[in-house]
Amino acid sequence: MLKKLAPVLELFKKHNIPYDIVYTGYVGKIIYQVPPPWVYTRFFKTLMAHETMIDGLFNRLVKELTEILQDFGKHLAIDSKAVPSFAKHKNKKKTADGRRDIDAEYAKKEYRGVRKDGSAWVKIVKWFGYKLHLVVDATYELPVGYSVTKAAESDVIEGHRMLKQLAENQPEIMEKAETLAADKAYDDTN
């Protein structure tokens, strides 16, 4: 069993990652130490300092996929997903000091439907945090555009903004696109 794990163990040793091996039955599992929370905070701060570069890398990867996969971008889909904050509520102190989430907002989403017996149902989901909005290639299930907004941001408004941004950053995708699937949160015909 250790022969199979050898390449992974070598990587752990090379990068000084503490680990242990746990055997469950006949299968060995590598258990590695999870970094403390402050490591993620520092990493996130560093990441956010390079947001423009990350967007550029993302757009370059999408362009490369467009060159490699001939029908990439032909069928698109758009949707959003709730991303709860680790904070439980808004903090009275609005200064950014790395210990509180000052950008998150409250939001709620209602789902409605009809059961087989004809009775109506409603499900209400509430959260404090953000929304991740994605435009994806529906065939390959790969993103072509993304944004993160406060939780209460309107899907239809953000959808329009993302499609405009996609037309500016990835015009070849917009020219190639034949369909765009979206749920009713993106319907602005009312």
N, C-alpha and C positions, 0 to 999 in steps of 0.2 A: 504493500500500500504506500509506503514512504517513497517508492520510486515514482509513483504517479504524482505525488505532491512535491517532489524535488524542485521542479522549475518555479513553483510558487514560493516555496521556502527560500530559494535563492534570492528572489526579488525582495522578500521581506528582510532578509539579512542585508542585502545591498543597501536598502533604504532605512535600515535601523528601525523596522517596525516590530514591536514586541508581539509575540504570538505564542500559542500553545496548541497542541494537537489533542483532540478529544476523540476517542473511539466509541462509536455507537454500533454495537453488533460487529459486523465485519467491515464497516465503512469508517474511514478516518476523516474527521472534519478539522479544518484549520480555524481556530478561534483567534482573532486578533483584537487587540485593545482598541476601543473606540476613543478617538481623541477627546479631550475635555471641551466643554462648550465654548471657552474663550478662543479656541482654535478656529471654530466656524465663524465667530464674530470678526476676528481679524481677517480671515479669508474673504468674507463678504464685503468688508470695507475696502479691501484691495481690489476686489472684483468690480465694485461700484465705481471706483476711481478710473476704471478703464472701460466704461460702458460704450463709448463711441467705437473703440477698437473691437469690442465684442460684437457690436452690430455689424461692423464692416466684415468681420470673419464670417458671421452668419450669412450675410448677403453673398459673399464670395462662394461659400459652400453651396448655396442655392443655385448660383450661376453654374457651378461645376456640375451639379446634378442635372441641370437643364441641358448641358452639353452632352452628358453621358447617356441620359435616359430620354429618348426622343419624344415620348408622350408625357413627360413630367410636366405637370401644371395643366393638363387638359381638363381634368375633373377636380374641382376644388370644393372644400367644405370649410365652414366657419362655425366656431362655437366658443363658449367661455366656460371656465371652471372656477368655482370658489376656492380661494386659498386662504385658510384661516391664519391669523397672526398668532404667534406664541403669547402675545399679550392678551389679557382677558377683556380689557376695556380701554377707553381713551384715558390718557394720563393728564392730570391737571397741569403738570409742567410740560410746556411745549418746546423746550430747548432740546436739541439733539445732543445727547451725550453718550450714545451707544448702549444705554441701559433701558431705553423705552422706545416703543414704536409710536412715532408721532405722525405717521402718514396714513395708518390704517383707518378704515371707516366701518360703520355698521351697515348691513344690507340684509334684505330678505328676498326670497324667491318663492313664488307660488306655482305649484304644479296642480293642474286640474284634469279630471277625466271622468268617465262614466263607466261604472261596473257593468257586468253582463246582465244584472237584474234591472238596469236602468237608473239606479241611484247614482248621484254625483258624489265625487270625492275630491278633497282638497288636501294637499300636503304643503306645509309651509316650512321652509328651511331658512334659518337665520344664522348669520356669522359675523364676526368682527375680523376684518382683514382686507383682502385684495381679490382681484379677478385676474386670471390668466386668460387672455384672448388668443386664439390660434386660427390661422388660415393654413390648411393642410392640403397636400395632394391626396385626394381620396383613394386613388389607386395604390400608391406606394405607402400611404400613411406616414408621410414625412412633412414636417412644417415648411411653409414657404414664407410665413410672416407671423410675428408674435408681438404682443404688448402686455404689460402688467399695469393695471389701473387700480384705483381705490375700489372697494367692493361695490359701492353704490353707483358706479359709472354705468350709463345706459349701454346695453349691447348694440343697439342699432346705431347710435352715434359713434361708438368706438369701431363698429364694423365699417362704416363709411370712411372713417379716418384711416383704418388699416388698408382698405382697398385703394385709397388715394396714395398712401405711402408705398404700397406694392406696385402701383403703376409708375411711381417715380423711381423706385429702387430696382424693380424687376420687370421692366416693360415687356420682355419676351414672354413672361408667364401670363401677363394680362392679355397679350395678343393671342396666345395659344389656348387660353381658357375657353371651354365650350359650355361648362356648367358650373354653378356655384350652389351647393346645398347648404341650407341654414334652417334653424328652427324658428318658431314664431316670434322669438325675442328680437329677431332681425327684420321683421316685417314692418315697414314704415308706410304702408299704403292706407292706413286708417285716417 
